[in-house]
């Protein structure tokens, strides 16, 4: 499977500095989040979880971190 095939045609994104969602929950991780949601079936999600596992912690507060929006260049 090529992960690029899962991206929408409009691949604009938000970027922010955060941390890992699994132990050791280290800081200094740059996250890129698509602005346009990608839809998956329950079966597809189950298959990805079978490979990747699940997140180990809930969403964290922004705590003053900047949320950056990509723009067309």
PyMOL commands that set and color helices and strands:
alter all, ss='L'
color gray80, all
select helices_A, chain A and resi 3-6+42-52
alter helices_A, ss='H'
color red, helices_A
select strands_A, chain A and resi 13-19+27-34+67-69
alter strands_A, ss='S'
color yellow, strands_A
deselect
rebuild
show_as cartoon
